């Protein structure tokens, strides 16, 4: 895989807005027609299951020990926070905010 494809799949940017479970991200290395940083379409924010103590994950039913995953980490990025994003190779609209860096 060449560097150009990787640079289009994995990107680092700054959060420009948050709306519920989506965020728009400004990519400083890409410019729009006016020379401003490119702003993404709304990107889904990755939900992370909370780890449980006692035991190790099992393959059946997504459980950790004897307790099933019941809650997700309710992390939401802040405006101007640096985030890592991953995109499908088909363009810019299908992407996910993985987390802050």
N, C-alpha and C positions, 0 to 999 in steps of 0.2 A: 504494500500500500504506500503510495507516495505521500510526501509531506502536505501537499495541497489538499488531499482528501481528508487527512487527519485534522488539519487546521479548520476544516469546515464541519467536522463532527464534534470535536472537543474545543470549547471556547471558554474564555474567562472574560467577564464583564462586570459592570456595576448596575445594581438594581435601580431602575428609574421610577417604577410604580409597582404597587401590590394591590390586587383586588381578589379577596377571598383566597382561593387555593391556586391562583396564578400570579405571575409576576412578569413585567416587561423589563428587559435588560438592555443596557447601552453597551455596545462593543466599540471601544475606542480605536481599535485597529481597522475598523471599517467605517467609511463615511457615506452619508447620503449625498444627493445631488447638490445640496447647499453647503457641503463641507462639514456638517455636524455629525457627531457619532451616530452610527446606525442603531436604531431602537428595534428590538425584536417584536414579533407578535406576542400575545400573551402565551407564556410558557407554564406548563403545570409544575407545581412544586412537589418534589418527591416526599412521600409519606414514609416515615421510618418506624417500624414496629419497635416497641419498647422491649428490651431484653428482660427476661425473668431470672431470678436467682434460683439456684438449686437444679442441677441437671444440665443436660446438654440438649441441643435441638434434635428432634427425631424427624424422620422422613415422612411419617404419616400425620396428616391433619395439621401441619404447621404448628406444632406445639413445642414449648421449651420446658423440659421436665414434664410435670403433670399439669401445668397451667397453660391454657391456650393464649395466643396473642389476643388481647382484648382492646388495647389502646394503641394509638399511633402517637409518635412524637409530634407535638403540635408546633414544630419550628416554622416560623415564617421569616423570610429575610427582611432586613430593614432597608429603607431607601439609602442609596449610595454604598451599600455593602458589596464587597467583592464576592462574586459567586462563580462556581464552576457549572457549566452547562454542557449537555450532550444533545446532539441533534441526529436525527435520521439522515441518511445520506441523500434523501430525496429533496432537500431544500432547507429553508429556514423556518418553516411554520411548525414542524413537528419536533419539538424539543422539550427538555426537562431541566429544571434547576435542581442540581444534585445536592448542593449545600454551599455554605459560606467557606471562604478560604482567607 
